[in-house]
Amino acid sequence: KCNQMFGNWLIDDTLEAIKYFKVAIKGPLMTPVGGGIRSINVRLRQALELYACIRPVRYFDGVPSPLKEPWKVNMVVFRENMEDVYAGIEWPAGSVECAKIRNFLTDEFGISLREDVGLGLKPISVFGSKRIMRKALQYAVERDRSSVTIVHKGNIMKYTEGLFRACCYEVAKEEFFDQTIIEEDLSSKGTGFSSSKKVIVKDRIADAMFQQILLRPEEYDVVVTPNLNGDYLSDAIAATVGGLGMAPGANVGDEAAVFEATHGTAPKYAGMDKVNPTSLILSSVMMLEHIGWKEAAALIVRGIERTIQSKTVTYDLARLMKGASEVSCSKFAETVCENM
């Protein structure tokens, strides 16, 4: 039973059902800012070991975009889902626990911190880093994607995000040596070297990557990142193809997978039959592909493409499209079904 008095907002039966059926699809769940309950999304990922957050972002013809050439955007973000600052290991300012950690850092390492500081830990492990890179490379190889780019801040956080970068390269070199080539090695071999059948592995500093997705999006295919970077970056890429309403997502482990819209909640629109359902619909497409029902997935994508091309869209797109017919959330879905 869900016992709100004691903070158990995620029903145990829900977890058991997902473990049994292996797949689930869900809508956005709100997480209070600065207090209240901890994220149910994070708990789902941790309880089910859904270590890979996968967010494909592609352009649908006709969708308004701030880019001049948005059709060049076709990326899949693999975000490590269990570690980094999202692990939830933190203590509030003024708490006894926070004071203990602060005093420990001062006494043992000579690190001086203000008394009113809040503290958190950023765990990034060899195991977790290699696991997400392995998942990204498997995806790239199986789907004939051209490259995998490691996005990190290893220049500043050398022992966490720097470790992530190093581990990703190790997986490529040791486990996928026949199927990958490192960008630096490709450059050293000269322009005459053919890598047509190999996945190029490269890395970019996170802040520079935010420029790259705007200026040179065609050079990036599969992207693999630590947890926080992946959250920021996938949202930014989605903005280039029409916003979060167009971006699906999946949280995948070795035993189960939970599919969900990338965007958060919008309480002010509750019950208004107004918002764009494309993100959630595309998340169902990912679920169908995951279980092997690719024909059904392709039909849904075709329905979305035709609906958008006919300029029958929800308010978020209609206000940016000339000559568009603004429809409700449910009417948009009905039109997608008609166009399948």
VOTORFI-452571 format. One record per residue (C-alpha): residue in one letter; chain; x, y, z. Coordinates in Angstrom, 1 decimal. Layout:
VOTORFI-452571
+------+------+--------+--------+--------+
| code | unit |      x |      y |      z |
+------+------+--------+--------+--------+
|    a |    A |      X |      Y |      Z |
...
+------+------+--------+--------+--------+
This chain:
VOTORFI-452571
+------+------+--------+--------+--------+
| code | unit |      x |      y |      z |
+------+------+--------+--------+--------+
|    k |    A |    0.0 |    0.0 |    0.0 |
|    c |    A |    1.1 |    3.6 |   -0.6 |
|    n |    A |    1.7 |    5.1 |    2.8 |
|    q |    A |    2.1 |    8.8 |    2.4 |
|    m |    A |    2.5 |    9.4 |    6.1 |
|    f |    A |    5.8 |    7.6 |    6.0 |
|    g |    A |    6.9 |    8.9 |    2.6 |
|    n |    A |    6.4 |    5.7 |    0.6 |
|    w |    A |    5.1 |    7.3 |   -2.5 |
|    l |    A |    6.1 |    4.4 |   -4.8 |
|    i |    A |    3.9 |    1.4 |   -4.2 |
|    d |    A |    5.9 |   -1.8 |   -3.8 |
|    d |    A |    3.4 |   -3.6 |   -6.1 |
|    t |    A |    4.4 |   -1.3 |   -8.9 |
|    l |    A |    8.0 |   -2.3 |   -8.6 |
|    e |    A |    7.1 |   -6.0 |   -8.5 |
|    a |    A |    4.9 |   -5.6 |  -11.6 |
|    i |    A |    7.6 |   -4.0 |  -13.6 |
|    k |    A |   10.1 |   -6.7 |  -12.5 |
|    y |    A |    7.6 |   -9.4 |  -13.6 |
|    f |    A |    6.5 |   -7.8 |  -16.9 |
|    k |    A |   10.0 |   -6.4 |  -17.8 |
|    v |    A |    8.6 |   -3.3 |  -19.4 |
|    a |    A |    6.5 |   -0.3 |  -18.4 |
|    i |    A |    5.5 |    3.1 |  -19.7 |
|    k |    A |    4.8 |    6.1 |  -17.5 |
|    g |    A |    4.0 |    9.8 |  -17.6 |
|    p |    A |    6.0 |   12.5 |  -15.9 |
|    l |    A |    6.1 |   12.6 |  -12.0 |
|    m |    A |    6.6 |   15.8 |  -10.2 |
|    t |    A |    9.5 |   16.2 |   -7.8 |
|    p |    A |    9.3 |   19.2 |   -5.3 |
|    v |    A |   12.2 |   21.7 |   -5.5 |
|    g |    A |   14.3 |   22.2 |   -2.4 |
|    g |    A |   12.3 |   19.9 |   -0.1 |
|    g |    A |    9.5 |   17.4 |    0.2 |
|    i |    A |    9.7 |   13.9 |   -1.2 |
|    r |    A |   12.7 |   12.7 |   -3.1 |
|    s |    A |   12.3 |   11.9 |   -6.8 |
|    i |    A |   10.2 |    8.8 |   -7.6 |
|    n |    A |   11.9 |    8.7 |  -11.0 |
|    v |    A |   15.3 |    8.4 |   -9.3 |
|    r |    A |   14.0 |    5.7 |   -7.0 |
|    l |    A |   12.6 |    3.7 |   -9.9 |
|    r |    A |   15.9 |    3.8 |  -11.6 |
|    q |    A |   17.8 |    2.8 |   -8.5 |
|    a |    A |   15.4 |    0.1 |   -7.4 |
|    l |    A |   15.2 |   -1.6 |  -10.8 |
|    e |    A |   18.9 |   -0.9 |  -11.7 |
|    l |    A |   17.8 |    1.1 |  -14.8 |
|    y |    A |   21.3 |    2.3 |  -15.4 |
|    a |    A |   20.9 |    3.6 |  -19.0 |
|    c |    A |   18.7 |    6.7 |  -19.7 |
|    i |    A |   18.3 |    6.6 |  -23.5 |
|    r |    A |   17.0 |    9.7 |  -25.2 |
|    p |    A |   16.9 |    9.7 |  -29.1 |
|    v |    A |   16.3 |   13.2 |  -30.6 |
|    r |    A |   15.5 |   13.6 |  -34.3 |
|    y |    A |   13.8 |   16.2 |  -36.5 |
|    f |    A |   10.3 |   15.8 |  -37.8 |
|    d |    A |    9.7 |   17.7 |  -41.1 |
|    g |    A |    7.6 |   20.8 |  -40.5 |
|    v |    A |    8.3 |   21.3 |  -36.8 |
|    p |    A |    9.4 |   24.8 |  -36.0 |
|    s |    A |   13.1 |   25.0 |  -35.0 |
|    p |    A |   15.6 |   27.7 |  -34.0 |
|    l |    A |   18.1 |   26.1 |  -36.3 |
|    k |    A |   18.4 |   26.9 |  -40.0 |
|    e |    A |   19.0 |   23.2 |  -40.8 |
|    p |    A |   17.3 |   21.2 |  -38.0 |
|    w |    A |   17.2 |   18.1 |  -40.2 |
|    k |    A |   20.9 |   17.6 |  -39.5 |
|    v |    A |   20.0 |   16.7 |  -35.8 |
|    n |    A |   19.7 |   13.0 |  -35.3 |
|    m |    A |   21.4 |   12.0 |  -32.0 |
|    v |    A |   20.8 |    9.4 |  -29.3 |
|    v |    A |   22.0 |   10.4 |  -25.8 |
|    f |    A |   23.0 |    7.6 |  -23.4 |
|    r |    A |   23.0 |    9.1 |  -20.0 |
|    e |    A |   24.4 |    7.1 |  -17.0 |
|    n |    A |   21.5 |    6.8 |  -14.7 |
|    m |    A |   22.6 |    5.6 |  -11.3 |
|    e |    A |   25.6 |    7.7 |  -10.2 |
|    d |    A |   26.9 |   11.3 |  -10.2 |
|    v |    A |   25.3 |   14.0 |   -8.2 |
|    y |    A |   21.9 |   12.4 |   -9.0 |
|    a |    A |   22.7 |    9.6 |   -6.6 |
|    g |    A |   21.0 |   11.6 |   -3.9 |
|    i |    A |   23.9 |   11.5 |   -1.4 |
|    e |    A |   23.6 |   15.0 |    0.1 |
|    w |    A |   23.0 |   16.7 |    3.5 |
|    p |    A |   21.1 |   20.0 |    4.1 |
|    a |    A |   22.9 |   23.1 |    5.5 |
|    g |    A |   22.6 |   23.3 |    9.2 |
|    s |    A |   22.0 |   19.6 |    9.8 |
|    v |    A |   24.0 |   17.5 |   12.2 |
|    e |    A |   25.0 |   15.1 |    9.4 |
|    c |    A |   26.3 |   18.0 |    7.2 |
|    a |    A |   28.3 |   19.3 |   10.1 |
|    k |    A |   29.9 |   15.9 |   10.6 |
|    i |    A |   30.9 |   15.7 |    7.0 |
|    r |    A |   32.2 |   19.2 |    7.0 |
|    n |    A |   34.2 |   18.7 |   10.2 |
|    f |    A |   35.6 |   15.4 |    8.8 |
|    l |    A |   36.8 |   17.2 |    5.6 |
|    t |    A |   38.4 |   19.9 |    7.7 |
|    d |    A |   40.1 |   17.6 |   10.2 |
|    e |    A |   41.3 |   14.9 |    7.8 |
|    f |    A |   42.0 |   16.8 |    4.7 |
|    g |    A |   42.4 |   20.4 |    5.7 |
|    i |    A |   39.5 |   21.5 |    3.5 |
|    s |    A |   37.9 |   24.7 |    4.9 |
|    l |    A |   34.1 |   25.2 |    4.2 |
|    r |    A |   31.6 |   27.7 |    5.4 |
|    e |    A |   29.4 |   26.6 |    8.3 |
|    d |    A |   26.2 |   27.3 |    6.3 |
|    v |    A |   27.2 |   25.0 |    3.4 |
|    g |    A |   25.0 |   22.2 |    2.1 |
|    l |    A |   27.0 |   19.1 |    0.9 |
|    g |    A |   26.7 |   16.4 |   -1.7 |
|    l |    A |   28.8 |   13.6 |   -3.1 |
|    k |    A |   29.5 |   12.9 |   -6.7 |
|    p |    A |   30.2 |    9.2 |   -7.1 |
|    i |    A |   31.4 |    8.0 |  -10.5 |
|    s |    A |   32.7 |    4.4 |  -10.6 |
|    v |    A |   34.7 |    2.4 |  -13.1 |
|    f |    A |   31.9 |   -0.2 |  -13.2 |
|    g |    A |   29.1 |    2.3 |  -13.9 |
|    s |    A |   31.1 |    4.2 |  -16.5 |
|    k |    A |   32.1 |    1.1 |  -18.4 |
|    r |    A |   28.6 |   -0.3 |  -18.3 |
|    i |    A |   26.9 |    2.7 |  -19.9 |
|    m |    A |   29.7 |    3.0 |  -22.6 |
|    r |    A |   29.2 |   -0.7 |  -23.4 |
|    k |    A |   25.4 |   -0.1 |  -23.8 |
|    a |    A |   26.1 |    2.9 |  -26.1 |
|    l |    A |   28.6 |    1.0 |  -28.2 |
|    q |    A |   26.3 |   -2.0 |  -28.6 |
|    y |    A |   23.6 |    0.3 |  -29.8 |
|    a |    A |   25.9 |    2.1 |  -32.2 |
|    v |    A |   27.2 |   -1.2 |  -33.7 |
|    e |    A |   23.8 |   -2.9 |  -34.0 |
|    r |    A |   22.2 |    0.1 |  -35.6 |
|    d |    A |   25.1 |    1.2 |  -37.9 |
|    r |    A |   25.5 |    4.5 |  -36.2 |
|    s |    A |   28.6 |    6.4 |  -37.3 |
|    s |    A |   30.1 |    7.6 |  -34.0 |
|    v |    A |   30.0 |    7.6 |  -30.2 |
|    t |    A |   31.0 |   10.9 |  -28.5 |
|    i |    A |   31.9 |   10.9 |  -24.8 |
|    v |    A |   30.8 |   14.2 |  -23.2 |
|    h |    A |   32.4 |   15.1 |  -19.9 |
|    k |    A |   34.1 |   17.8 |  -17.8 |
|    g |    A |   37.2 |   15.8 |  -17.1 |
|    n |    A |   39.3 |   18.8 |  -17.5 |
|    i |    A |   38.0 |   20.2 |  -14.2 |
|    m |    A |   36.6 |   17.1 |  -12.3 |
|    k |    A |   39.6 |   14.9 |  -13.1 |
|    y |    A |   38.9 |   12.0 |  -10.8 |
|    t |    A |   35.2 |   11.7 |  -11.5 |
|    e |    A |   34.3 |   12.8 |  -15.0 |
|    g |    A |   37.9 |   12.3 |  -16.0 |
|    l |    A |   37.6 |    8.7 |  -14.8 |
|    f |    A |   34.3 |    8.4 |  -16.8 |
|    r |    A |   36.2 |    9.5 |  -20.0 |
|    a |    A |   39.1 |    7.1 |  -19.4 |
|    c |    A |   36.7 |    4.1 |  -18.7 |
|    c |    A |   34.7 |    4.8 |  -21.9 |
|    y |    A |   37.9 |    4.7 |  -24.0 |
|    e |    A |   39.0 |    1.5 |  -22.3 |
|    v |    A |   35.7 |   -0.3 |  -23.2 |
|    a |    A |   36.1 |    0.8 |  -26.8 |
|    k |    A |   39.7 |   -0.3 |  -27.1 |
|    e |    A |   39.4 |   -3.5 |  -25.1 |
|    e |    A |   35.9 |   -4.8 |  -25.9 |
|    f |    A |   35.1 |   -3.3 |  -29.3 |
|    f |    A |   38.5 |   -3.1 |  -30.9 |
|    d |    A |   37.3 |   -4.7 |  -34.1 |
|    q |    A |   34.3 |   -2.5 |  -34.4 |
|    t |    A |   35.6 |    1.0 |  -33.4 |
|    i |    A |   38.4 |    3.4 |  -34.1 |
|    i |    A |   39.5 |    6.3 |  -31.9 |
|    e |    A |   39.2 |    9.7 |  -33.5 |
|    e |    A |   42.9 |   10.5 |  -32.8 |
|    d |    A |   44.0 |    7.3 |  -34.5 |
|    l |    A |   41.8 |    8.1 |  -37.4 |
|    s |    A |   43.4 |   11.5 |  -37.8 |
|    s |    A |   46.9 |   10.0 |  -37.6 |
|    k |    A |   46.2 |    7.6 |  -40.4 |
|    g |    A |   45.3 |   10.4 |  -42.8 |
|    t |    A |   42.4 |   11.0 |  -45.1 |
|    g |    A |   43.0 |    7.9 |  -47.1 |
|    f |    A |   42.1 |    5.6 |  -44.3 |
|    s |    A |   38.6 |    4.2 |  -44.6 |
|    s |    A |   36.6 |    3.8 |  -41.4 |
|    s |    A |   33.3 |    3.1 |  -43.2 |
|    k |    A |   32.5 |    0.0 |  -41.2 |
|    k |    A |   33.9 |    1.2 |  -37.8 |
|    v |    A |   32.3 |    3.4 |  -35.2 |
|    i |    A |   34.4 |    6.5 |  -34.5 |
|    v |    A |   34.9 |    7.1 |  -30.7 |
|    k |    A |   35.6 |   10.7 |  -29.7 |
|    d |    A |   35.2 |   12.9 |  -26.7 |
|    r |    A |   34.2 |   16.5 |  -26.1 |
|    i |    A |   34.2 |   18.9 |  -23.1 |
|    a |    A |   30.6 |   19.4 |  -22.0 |
|    d |    A |   30.5 |   23.2 |  -22.4 |
|    a |    A |   32.0 |   23.0 |  -25.9 |
|    m |    A |   29.5 |   20.3 |  -26.8 |
|    f |    A |   26.6 |   22.7 |  -26.2 |
|    q |    A |   28.0 |   24.8 |  -29.0 |
|    q |    A |   28.6 |   21.8 |  -31.2 |
|    i |    A |   24.9 |   20.7 |  -31.2 |
|    l |    A |   24.0 |   24.1 |  -32.6 |
|    l |    A |   26.9 |   24.7 |  -35.0 |
|    r |    A |   27.8 |   21.2 |  -36.2 |
|    p |    A |   25.0 |   18.7 |  -35.2 |
|    e |    A |   25.6 |   16.5 |  -38.2 |
|    e |    A |   29.0 |   15.4 |  -36.7 |
|    y |    A |   27.4 |   13.8 |  -33.7 |
|    d |    A |   25.4 |   10.6 |  -33.6 |
|    v |    A |   25.4 |    8.6 |  -30.3 |
|    v |    A |   26.4 |   10.6 |  -27.2 |
|    v |    A |   27.4 |    9.0 |  -23.9 |
|    t |    A |   27.6 |   11.1 |  -20.7 |
|    p |    A |   27.6 |   11.0 |  -16.9 |
|    n |    A |   24.2 |   11.6 |  -15.3 |
|    l |    A |   24.0 |   15.4 |  -14.8 |
|    n |    A |   25.6 |   16.3 |  -18.2 |
|    g |    A |   23.1 |   13.9 |  -19.9 |
|    d |    A |   20.1 |   15.6 |  -18.4 |
|    y |    A |   21.2 |   19.1 |  -19.5 |
|    l |    A |   22.4 |   18.0 |  -22.9 |
|    s |    A |   19.4 |   15.9 |  -24.0 |
|    d |    A |   17.1 |   18.8 |  -23.1 |
|    a |    A |   19.2 |   21.2 |  -25.1 |
|    i |    A |   19.3 |   18.9 |  -28.2 |
|    a |    A |   15.5 |   18.5 |  -27.9 |
|    a |    A |   15.2 |   22.3 |  -28.1 |
|    t |    A |   16.7 |   22.2 |  -31.6 |
|    v |    A |   14.0 |   20.0 |  -33.0 |
|    g |    A |   10.9 |   21.6 |  -31.4 |
|    g |    A |   11.3 |   21.2 |  -27.7 |
|    l |    A |   10.8 |   18.6 |  -25.0 |
|    g |    A |    7.4 |   17.8 |  -26.4 |
|    m |    A |    9.1 |   16.0 |  -29.2 |
|    a |    A |   11.7 |   14.0 |  -27.2 |
|    p |    A |   11.1 |   10.5 |  -25.9 |
|    g |    A |   13.0 |    8.6 |  -23.3 |
|    a |    A |   13.7 |    5.2 |  -21.8 |
|    n |    A |   15.3 |    4.0 |  -18.6 |
|    v |    A |   16.9 |    0.6 |  -19.4 |
|    g |    A |   18.7 |   -2.0 |  -17.4 |
|    d |    A |   19.7 |   -5.6 |  -18.0 |
|    e |    A |   16.4 |   -7.0 |  -16.6 |
|    a |    A |   13.7 |   -4.3 |  -17.1 |
|    a |    A |   13.0 |   -1.1 |  -18.9 |
|    v |    A |   10.7 |    1.9 |  -18.1 |
|    f |    A |    9.7 |    4.3 |  -20.9 |
|    e |    A |    8.7 |    7.9 |  -20.2 |
|    a |    A |    8.4 |   11.3 |  -21.7 |
|    t |    A |   11.5 |   13.4 |  -21.4 |
|    h |    A |    9.7 |   16.5 |  -20.2 |
|    g |    A |    8.4 |   17.1 |  -16.7 |
|    t |    A |    4.9 |   17.8 |  -15.3 |
|    a |    A |    2.8 |   20.8 |  -16.2 |
|    p |    A |    0.2 |   21.2 |  -13.4 |
|    k |    A |   -1.3 |   24.4 |  -14.8 |
|    y |    A |   -2.5 |   22.5 |  -17.9 |
|    a |    A |   -3.9 |   19.5 |  -16.0 |
|    g |    A |   -7.4 |   18.5 |  -17.3 |
|    m |    A |   -7.3 |   21.0 |  -20.2 |
|    d |    A |   -6.6 |   18.4 |  -23.0 |
|    k |    A |   -4.0 |   20.8 |  -24.3 |
|    v |    A |   -0.4 |   19.7 |  -24.2 |
|    n |    A |    1.7 |   17.9 |  -26.8 |
|    p |    A |    1.6 |   14.1 |  -26.4 |
|    t |    A |    4.3 |   13.4 |  -28.9 |
|    s |    A |    7.1 |   12.8 |  -26.4 |
|    l |    A |    5.0 |   10.1 |  -24.6 |
|    i |    A |    3.8 |    8.6 |  -28.0 |
|    l |    A |    7.5 |    8.4 |  -29.2 |
|    s |    A |    8.4 |    6.8 |  -25.8 |
|    s |    A |    5.9 |    4.1 |  -26.7 |
|    v |    A |    7.6 |    3.7 |  -30.0 |
|    m |    A |   10.8 |    3.0 |  -28.2 |
|    m |    A |    9.0 |    0.5 |  -26.0 |
|    l |    A |    7.7 |   -1.3 |  -29.1 |
|    e |    A |   11.1 |   -1.4 |  -30.7 |
|    h |    A |   12.6 |   -2.7 |  -27.4 |
|    i |    A |   10.2 |   -5.7 |  -27.4 |
|    g |    A |   10.7 |   -6.3 |  -31.1 |
|    w |    A |    7.5 |   -5.0 |  -32.5 |
|    k |    A |    9.2 |   -2.8 |  -35.0 |
|    e |    A |    6.4 |   -2.8 |  -37.6 |
|    a |    A |    4.0 |   -1.2 |  -35.1 |
|    a |    A |    6.6 |    1.3 |  -34.0 |
|    a |    A |    7.2 |    2.3 |  -37.7 |
|    l |    A |    3.4 |    2.8 |  -38.2 |
|    i |    A |    3.2 |    5.2 |  -35.2 |
|    v |    A |    6.2 |    7.2 |  -36.5 |
|    r |    A |    4.6 |    7.4 |  -39.9 |
|    g |    A |    1.3 |    8.7 |  -38.3 |
|    i |    A |    3.2 |   11.4 |  -36.4 |
|    e |    A |    5.1 |   12.5 |  -39.5 |
|    r |    A |    2.0 |   12.8 |  -41.6 |
|    t |    A |    0.1 |   14.6 |  -38.8 |
|    i |    A |    2.8 |   17.2 |  -38.4 |
|    q |    A |    3.3 |   17.7 |  -42.1 |
|    s |    A |   -0.5 |   18.4 |  -42.4 |
|    k |    A |    0.1 |   21.1 |  -39.7 |
|    t |    A |   -2.4 |   19.6 |  -37.4 |
|    v |    A |   -0.7 |   20.2 |  -34.1 |
|    t |    A |   -1.1 |   21.2 |  -30.4 |
|    y |    A |   -0.7 |   24.8 |  -29.2 |
|    d |    A |    3.1 |   24.7 |  -28.5 |
|    l |    A |    3.8 |   24.0 |  -32.2 |
|    a |    A |    0.8 |   25.9 |  -33.6 |
|    r |    A |    1.9 |   29.2 |  -32.2 |
|    l |    A |    5.2 |   28.8 |  -34.1 |
|    m |    A |    3.8 |   27.5 |  -37.4 |
|    k |    A |    2.2 |   29.6 |  -40.1 |
|    g |    A |   -1.1 |   28.2 |  -41.3 |
|    a |    A |   -1.3 |   25.5 |  -38.6 |
|    s |    A |   -4.5 |   24.1 |  -37.2 |
|    e |    A |   -4.3 |   24.1 |  -33.4 |
|    v |    A |   -6.0 |   21.0 |  -31.9 |
|    s |    A |   -6.3 |   19.4 |  -28.5 |
|    c |    A |   -4.1 |   16.7 |  -27.1 |
|    s |    A |   -6.7 |   14.0 |  -27.8 |
|    k |    A |   -7.5 |   15.3 |  -31.3 |
|    f |    A |   -3.8 |   15.3 |  -32.1 |
|    a |    A |   -3.6 |   11.6 |  -31.0 |
|    e |    A |   -6.8 |   10.7 |  -33.0 |
|    t |    A |   -5.2 |   12.3 |  -36.1 |
|    v |    A |   -2.0 |   10.3 |  -35.6 |
|    c |    A |   -4.1 |    7.1 |  -35.5 |
|    e |    A |   -5.9 |    8.2 |  -38.7 |
|    n |    A |   -2.6 |    8.7 |  -40.4 |
|    m |    A |   -1.0 |    5.4 |  -39.4 |
+------+------+--------+--------+--------+
